[in-house]
């Protein structure tokens, strides 16, 4: 799966979670600037686990470990490559 496709899925879900379909999201957009809190972030990760049939480790659940959206995309891409 391409990073572009993952980006589309991730940003679509983020817009749904924060209830802002008009927000412009880029790979270098800081997660904190989007307005997601830690609960929103966990909701995103659970959605991604279900969508891609994968499981994040407890260490991967810390929102502070992901500075920008691209970090989330890279993590998912790497996890999918390992399968």
Residue frames relative to the residue before (quaternion, step in Angstrom):
aa qw qx qy qz dx dy dz
X 1.0000 0.0000 0.0000 0.0000 0.00 0.00 0.00
X 0.4388 -0.7153 0.4845 0.2472 3.57 -0.96 0.87
X 0.5965 -0.5586 0.4383 0.3742 3.53 -1.26 0.47
X 0.5986 0.5699 -0.3617 0.4313 3.59 1.09 -0.64
X 0.6633 0.4925 -0.3009 0.4765 3.58 0.96 -0.85
X 0.6280 0.5185 -0.3298 0.4775 3.58 0.99 -0.82
X 0.6271 0.5466 -0.3245 0.4502 3.58 0.97 -0.88
X 0.6489 0.5221 -0.3129 0.4566 3.59 0.93 -0.89
X 0.6728 0.4934 -0.2925 0.4673 3.57 0.91 -0.94
X 0.6770 0.5012 -0.2920 0.4531 3.59 0.86 -1.00
X 0.7098 0.4552 -0.2815 0.4580 3.59 0.76 -0.97
X 0.6041 0.5509 -0.3566 0.4521 3.58 1.07 -0.64
X 0.6859 0.4704 -0.2825 0.4780 3.56 0.94 -0.88
X 0.6101 0.5413 -0.3567 0.4555 3.60 1.01 -0.73
X 0.6586 0.5097 -0.3100 0.4586 3.58 0.88 -0.92
X 0.6395 0.5115 -0.3192 0.4770 3.58 1.07 -0.72
X 0.6699 0.5132 -0.3015 0.4438 3.58 0.88 -0.96
X 0.7627 0.3557 -0.2063 0.4992 3.59 0.85 -0.91
X 0.3864 -0.7639 0.4428 0.2666 3.55 1.36 0.06
X 0.5825 0.5287 -0.3929 0.4763 3.56 0.87 1.06
X 0.1251 -0.8436 0.5204 0.0433 3.56 0.17 1.28
X 0.6469 0.5379 -0.3115 0.4419 3.59 1.23 -0.30
X 0.4963 0.6812 -0.4321 0.3208 3.61 1.18 -0.34
X 0.3333 -0.7163 0.5777 0.2053 3.54 -0.99 0.87
X 0.0323 -0.7992 0.5994 -0.0300 3.55 -0.67 1.13
X 0.0657 -0.7791 0.6235 0.0040 3.54 -0.89 1.04
X 0.6672 -0.5107 0.3469 0.4167 3.59 -1.23 0.30
X 0.7320 0.4083 -0.2473 0.4860 3.59 1.10 -0.54
X 0.4043 0.7023 -0.4770 0.3402 3.57 1.28 0.31
X 0.4278 -0.7048 0.5048 0.2557 3.57 -0.83 0.99
X 0.5287 -0.6550 0.4446 0.3062 3.54 -0.90 0.97
X 0.6509 0.5267 -0.3261 0.4388 3.59 0.95 -0.82
X 0.6587 0.5177 -0.3197 0.4427 3.62 1.09 -0.57
X 0.5895 0.5871 -0.3611 0.4212 3.59 1.24 -0.31
X 0.4779 -0.6856 0.4283 0.3436 3.56 1.16 -0.53
X 0.4379 0.6780 -0.4748 0.3508 3.57 1.21 0.42
X 0.2289 -0.7361 0.6152 0.1652 3.55 -1.02 0.78
X 0.7340 -0.4324 0.2749 0.4458 3.58 -1.25 0.07
X 0.6267 0.5223 -0.3438 0.4650 3.61 1.05 -0.64
X 0.6289 0.5217 -0.3260 0.4754 3.58 1.00 -0.81
X 0.6504 0.5282 -0.3113 0.4484 3.56 0.98 -0.88
X 0.6439 0.5017 -0.3174 0.4825 3.59 0.98 -0.82
X 0.6122 0.5378 -0.3462 0.4650 3.61 1.01 -0.74
X 0.6380 0.5189 -0.3182 0.4716 3.58 1.00 -0.83
X 0.6863 0.4859 -0.2938 0.4545 3.59 0.83 -0.95
X 0.6291 0.5165 -0.3389 0.4719 3.62 0.99 -0.75
X 0.6267 0.5253 -0.3275 0.4734 3.59 0.99 -0.82
X 0.6798 0.4899 -0.2918 0.4612 3.59 0.90 -0.91
X 0.6072 0.5392 -0.3512 0.4660 3.58 1.05 -0.70
X 0.6836 0.4787 -0.2815 0.4735 3.57 0.91 -0.91
X 0.6717 0.5204 -0.2929 0.4384 3.57 0.92 -0.92
X 0.8043 0.2851 -0.1196 0.5075 3.56 0.87 -0.98
X 0.3838 -0.7512 0.4624 0.2730 3.59 1.30 0.18
X 0.5069 0.5948 -0.4453 0.4370 3.53 0.74 1.15
X 0.2742 -0.7650 0.5599 0.1618 3.56 -1.26 0.17
X 0.3350 -0.7219 0.5742 0.1920 3.53 -0.89 1.02
X 0.4296 -0.6609 0.5410 0.2933 3.57 -1.09 0.65
X 0.6776 -0.4776 0.3562 0.4311 3.57 -1.24 0.30
X 0.6324 0.5486 -0.3259 0.4393 3.59 1.06 -0.73
X 0.6681 0.5139 -0.2907 0.4528 3.60 1.17 -0.55
X 0.6096 0.6173 -0.3276 0.3742 3.58 1.26 -0.23
X 0.5439 0.6282 -0.3904 0.3964 3.60 1.28 0.04
X 0.4128 -0.7438 0.4696 0.2362 3.57 -0.46 1.21
X 0.6315 0.5699 -0.3256 0.4129 3.60 1.06 -0.71
X 0.6018 0.5697 -0.3562 0.4318 3.59 1.23 -0.32
X 0.7063 0.3786 -0.2307 0.5519 3.57 1.29 -0.23
X 0.2212 -0.8140 0.5248 0.1146 3.58 -0.31 1.23
X 0.8067 0.1026 -0.0157 0.5818 3.56 0.91 -0.97
X 0.6894 -0.4766 0.3477 0.4203 3.57 -1.28 0.35
X 0.6075 0.5796 -0.3450 0.4194 3.57 1.05 -0.74
X 0.5996 0.5576 -0.3593 0.4477 3.59 1.12 -0.60
X 0.6416 0.5046 -0.3161 0.4836 3.58 1.03 -0.78
X 0.6391 0.5277 -0.3170 0.4611 3.58 0.95 -0.91
X 0.6652 0.5104 -0.3000 0.4549 3.58 0.89 -0.96
X 0.6442 0.5263 -0.3204 0.4531 3.59 0.97 -0.85
X 0.6698 0.4856 -0.3010 0.4743 3.59 0.88 -0.91
X 0.6425 0.5331 -0.3195 0.4482 3.57 0.91 -0.93
X 0.6609 0.5028 -0.2960 0.4720 3.58 0.93 -0.92
X 0.6629 0.5032 -0.3099 0.4598 3.58 0.91 -0.88
X 0.6674 0.4936 -0.3038 0.4675 3.60 0.97 -0.79
X 0.6276 0.5347 -0.3306 0.4593 3.59 1.10 -0.65
X 0.6549 0.5333 -0.3031 0.4414 3.58 1.13 -0.69
X 0.6085 0.5798 -0.3504 0.4133 3.59 1.18 -0.45
